[in-house]
């Protein structure tokens, strides 16, 4: 896998509250998981830092609280690839 700011990378974004599945399209096809603690986890491969910043802007525009952003390893990426 190529590394650097322009390389695809898996990410997990955790936000406060539960989002409906239709938001997956708005978040560029990331997989949405409704967690038991009342949060939503969005997972998927982001092509570069610019796309990651765009996703973070969408979270901001939606007005929900961003709890965490976590890079995920390549084994996990294969399971949640868009």
C-alpha positions, 0 to 999 in steps of 0.5 A: 500500500502506498503511504503519504497524504495522497494514498487511499486509507481506511478511516472510522468516524464516530459521531453522536446520535444515530443516522439513517442508512440513507446518509451513507450516500451523502457520506460517499458510500461509507458503511454506517453502523448504529452502535448500542451506545447511541453513536454512529460509526462510519467506515470506509476507504478515503482516497486522500486527505482532501476527501477526508477533509470533505467528509469532516466538512459534511459532519460539520454541515450536518450539525452533529458532534464528531467524537473521533476519527481513527485510521483503520488497518488494511485488514479492516479496510478489506472488510469495509471497502466501498 
